[in-house]
Amino acid sequence: MSVGMAAPRTPYACDPDRSRGRLVAEPPSRTRSPFRRDCDRVIHSTAFRRLKYKTQVFVFHEGDHYRTRLTHSLEVAQLARALARQLGLDEDLTETLALAHDLGHPPFGHAGERALDACLKEFGGFDHNAQALRVVTSLEHRYPEFDGLNLTWESLEGIVKHNGPLTDRSGGPIGRYREHGVPVGIADYVKTYDLELWSFASLEAQVAAIADDIAYDAHDIDDGLRAGLFHVDDLKVMPLTAEIIAETAAHYPDLEDVRRGAELVRELISHLIGAVFAEAQKNLAAVKPQSAQDVRQQSRALIAFPAEVAEEEAAIKTFLYQHMYRHERVMRVMGEAEQILFDLFAKYLKSPAELPPEWLLGAEADNEGDRARRIGNFIAGMTDRFALTEHQRLFDSTPDLR
């Protein structure tokens, strides 16, 4: 089958007609599948719109052409749908998970996450996947009969487990959660609605996760080039990108740097997508899952990079870490951004009346942990722009973040 062609729906795809349903039962839509309905709810959510002014790497006002969380999420969705189509998976569920995967990110990217994690350290910390679950299960207030978006079990599972299981069969935390345990927002929720934290998620969720990696790699290169943090020829230190650069030079010897960079990004995406597709076909042929539940029972993810490509991809992440994420300019701005969130958290904790009235409803019954989490939820929902505006309102001096 050509990589560009859609495969027929496979038996191991998630079937919307066999969804495990929603926590709050609703009549089915006359015109949309359950997964399409989930996707539409994510798109129309307040949290999704706010991604427009949330940092990917560069703060929103540093330039109109850099990625924001919103444009990143759209690009992840495009890559994920392309892979889902090739593999015969449910595109609507895949798109839902791609668009929802960053709903829990606070302002100022990973700097904001570090700051909130430190602020909430005594109360369970901050984890953006747990925060995304809070957003779609409680923090959105758009429907008369429930808080959140009341997404299907499959969508909630994918939001929580797209990077793999969180626990073993006995409930013991594994992987990145082994040291500090399952984040409180997830651990509390699964007492009400069991998302089977011990199993792998659907192929649709696995596709969304790897599409996120591919988008990060390719588009952070694009933004880093645009920002002048490094140049096209600097990427020759890695065999994969060196090969793409050489092939581009052979075909277009006089191409200017902007187009060289764009061609590099395109070819890199094609290479990584093609590698994932081939590896997935090999893994599926070996395992022969007959249902989505068969996929969940596996001992490893079936959507993955081949070993040699995983090494190439890891090298790209190392390059970006050294030349972009740890660049002096980026580090200075992110350090100032962290301090803004530290300041806001301390101010609201000392003077809760500074919170908007709607965020104080029910606050009189809060203990110390509840109050801290309420403030954390409020700050996590802020855009970069609103966080700066609030800091300017509450403090005499606010960094420019440029």
C-alpha positions, 0 to 999 in steps of 0.5 A, spaced: 500 500 500 502 506 498 504 511 504 499 516 502 493 512 501 488 510 507 487 503 509 481 500 511 479 500 518 483 495 522 480 490 527 485 493 532 482 500 531 478 503 536 471 502 534 466 508 536 460 504 536 464 500 541 466 505 546 466 504 553 462 510 553 462 517 558 462 518 565 455 521 565 451 518 560 448 522 554 444 521 548 448 519 542 449 524 537 445 524 530 450 526 526 457 525 529 460 519 532 462 519 539 470 520 538 468 526 533 464 529 538 470 529 543 474 532 538 469 537 537 468 539 544 476 539 545 476 544 539 470 549 542 473 549 549 476 555 552 482 551 554 484 550 547 483 557 544 488 559 550 493 555 547 494 561 542 497 565 547 501 559 550 509 559 549 512 553 545 519 555 546 518 563 544 514 567 548 508 569 544 510 577 543 517 575 540 515 574 533 508 572 529 512 566 526 514 562 532 510 556 534 505 557 540 502 551 543 496 552 539 500 551 532 504 546 535 497 542 537 495 543 530 501 540 527 501 534 531 494 533 529 496 533 522 501 528 523 497 524 527 491 523 522 496 522 516 499 516 520 492 514 523 489 514 516 495 509 513 494 504 519 487 504 518 485 507 525 480 512 527 482 518 525 477 522 530 480 519 536 487 520 534 485 528 532 482 528 539 488 526 543 493 530 538 489 536 539 488 535 547 495 533 549 497 540 551 491 542 554 494 542 561 500 546 559 501 552 563 504 559 561 511 560 559 512 552 556 516 548 560 519 553 565 511 555 567 511 547 569 517 547 573 515 553 577 508 550 578 511 544 580 515 547 585 510 551 588 505 545 589 511 541 591 508 540 598 501 538 595 502 533 590 506 537 585 504 539 578 504 534 572 501 537 565 498 530 563 494 530 570 492 538 569 489 536 562 485 531 565 483 536 570 481 541 564 477 536 560 473 533 567 472 539 571 475 545 569 471 547 563 464 549 565 460 549 558 455 544 559 449 544 564 449 537 566 456 536 568 463 539 569 468 538 564 467 536 557 465 529 559 469 525 553 469 518 552 473 513 556 478 512 550 479 519 550 480 520 557 485 514 557 489 517 551 490 523 554 493 520 561 496 514 558 499 516 551 506 515 553 505 508 556 502 505 562 503 509 569 503 503 574 504 495 574 498 491 574 498 491 582 498 499 582 505 500 583 508 507 579 513 505 574 517 509 569 517 517 570 512 516 576 516 511 580 519 516 584 514 521 586 508 516 584 502 517 580 500 525 579 494 526 584 489 529 579 490 522 575 490 518 582 484 521 584 480 521 578 481 513 577 478 512 583 471 514 580 473 512 573 478 507 572 482 508 566 486 502 567 493 505 568 497 499 568 495 498 560 498 501 554 493 506 551 490 505 544 494 505 537 490 512 536 493 514 543 500 512 541 500 515 534 498 522 537 504 521 542 509 519 537 506 525 532 508 530 538 515 527 538 516 528 530 513 535 531 517 537 536 523 535 533 522 538 526 518 545 528 523 546 533 529 546 528 525 551 524 523 556 529 531 555 532 533 557 525 528 563 524 531 565 531 538 565 529 540 560 535 543 556 530 544 555 522 543 550 517 550 547 516 550 547 524 546 541 523 551 537 519 553 534 526 548 529 525 548 524 520 541 524 518 540 531 518 547 532 514 544 527 509 538 531 508 542 537 507 547 534 502 541 531 498 538 538 498 545 541 496 545 536 490 538 538 487 538 545 489 546 548 489 544 555 489 538 555 494 538 560 500 538 558 507 531 560 508 529 555 503 534 550 505 531 550 512 524 549 510 526 543 505 530 540 511 524 540 516 520 537 510 524 531 509 525 530 516 518 529 517 517 525 511 523 520 514 520 520 521 513 518 519 515 513 514 520 510 519 514 509 524 509 507 519 514 501 517 516 499 524 508 499 526 507 495 520 512 490 522 510 490 529 503 489 528 504 483 523 508 480 529 503 481 534 497 480 530 492 484 535 485 482 533 482 488 537 483 494 541 484 491 547 489 486 544 493 492 543 492 494 550 495 488 553 501 488 549 508 489 553 510 494 549 508 500 545 507 498 537 507 505 534 515 506 535 521 508 531 525 503 529 532 502 533 536 506 528 531 511 527 530 512 535 538 513 535 537 519 530 531 522 533 535 522 540 541 525 537 536 531 534 533 532 541 540 532 544 542 538 539 536 542 540 537 541 548 544 544 547 543 549 542 536 551 543 533 550 550 539 551 554 541 557 549 543 563 554 537 567 551 532 562 552 534 561 559 534 568 561 527 569 558 525 562 561 528 564 568 524 571 568 518 567 566 519 562 572 519 568 577 513 571 574 509 565 576 512 564 583 510 571 584 503 570 582 502 564 586 505 567 592 501 573 592 494 569 591 496 565 596 497 571 601 491 575 598 486 570 595 481 576 594 486 578 588 483 572 584 477 573 580 470 572 583 468 566 580 475 562 582 473 564 589 466 560 589 466 554 594 473 557 597 471 558 604 471 550 605 478 550 602 484 547 606 491 549 605 492 544 600 485 545 596 487 553 596 494 551 593 491 547 588 485 552 586 491 557 585 495 552 581 489 551 576 488 558 575 495 560 574 495 553 569 490 556 565 493 563 564 496 565 557 503 568 557 499 575 556 494 574 561 500 572 566 504 578 564 498 583 565 496 580 572 503 581 574 503 588 572 497 589 576 500 586 582 507 588 582 511 594 581 516 591 576 515 586 571 520 583 566 519 584 558 521 577 557 524 579 550 
